[in-house]
């Protein structure tokens, strides 16, 4: 594939495909634009869960037993914090904590999140670009049956239990695409992949940054979304629950409609019913990424699909 | 001994005698007023080294191998922070870090340092009162051959290498004695012990808090200082080096003169030369506290000395 590939991704689900892309592409040609709507300040630290998941995943540092956080992790901090009566609902490993502390210090010293993450990625020997959607704060807030909740309050503390009625992205109006995100989209990429992340909680915050949607539409590359649904439900996480609560049918077609005006191609899992005419080419395949091979295979198929669409235009 | 005992203490050296007092007295009758001039903000966290040393020491949580910090400590945070290019000159164990994080959160929420430390001491099942000298920030600053340095810059980062010409206590003018410190001194204690801490760096910050010196003088108890010198030099730490640099003779007599107007009795190590007439009774004994028994024995002797002086008045 000539030219770069830009992936748009949230946390764990999206990072699986990002890792597949990273492994099958020349590494330097991949840019992953990551959701920052989940970022929050906790215990005085700036925490960026999706960015860090992407860093750990592409850096080979992910905790594959837990499915989140860092490998070779220890938990002395959390254990002691609990004994002190502190807030332990958000689990912070000792190693993970170091990244948050270092980020907090450098952001306070005036460094941009983009520059900081680029430096950390380099230290993790990651050769792809991992870039925040914006250097300005955008915070996902969830309107629920228990009132409006900050994202992590909803997602971690309340474990997605409250019923969702709406989602908004605080600060989005004043945010701009981060410089490396804008640069990657302006550099005539060969493909743009919307990873199988939660469309409402992970991809929408990215698309809420003024100018980013236009940069995607104008980037010249075929825009391919991978449906996060497998067999009519989300593999993991609250996507299915949220779609039901928002009154959206739990179908790949509804996901495609959600991305209306943006898509040149759509990848649907083979376990899903035929989505019918979505107004763009559809590729049906296995999207369930259990093994590393699954991730690579899906990445290859998505890239080939993008190439076919790009050539056909 | 009838009535409470108030100890005035810095970190490691002073906490040894505080532990001795804690073990030989009815535990609830001891109040330790601790230096906060070493407190600082680092990696966004409020760190109170002398308070924490006292908490860990009296709580049976001190790291006896290292001689500082917490026992059963792990170092994943520091190790990872180093790999990220972060600041590792101040060593923070994973468990120790939890105390700093919890303190930072609660201070930011408006709790006083006194109230917070009382709560933590309770969680550590410490039955003595460990109280900060003040709830307002007082910061020790050291004038050196390399310019003025914040205390931890001088003490830890530069390992006391620069030559000291003066020491000041920033914020002291606006500080007040903490409520529990003032209350303990107003409650007619039976003895007041100046622990063998560094007079310049550990005890002077406490005495710099306006009103505290008068509360000590007016508390009615015999005031006994234990010299930090053993055999004509400090057991550990920069006391000797600083006295030389400030042009003060390295003698117990000079320490006693430093506390002039405050002392009713002075305890000198048996390895030291005869201090001569200090204008107050002198007790000569072993002040080198290697074992737990040494700590208890010195505590007993100091309390007996105080009783003799109190009875004689």
Interface residues (C-beta under 8 A of the other chain):
Chain A: X43 X44 X45 X73 X74 X76 X77 X78 X79 X80 X81 X83 X84 X85 X86 X87 X93 X94 X95 X97 X98 X99 X101 X102 X104 X105 X108 X119 X120 X123
Chain B: X43 X44 X45 X73 X74 X76 X77 X78 X79 X80 X81 X83 X84 X85 X86 X87 X93 X94 X95 X97 X98 X99 X101 X102 X104 X105 X108 X119 X120 X123
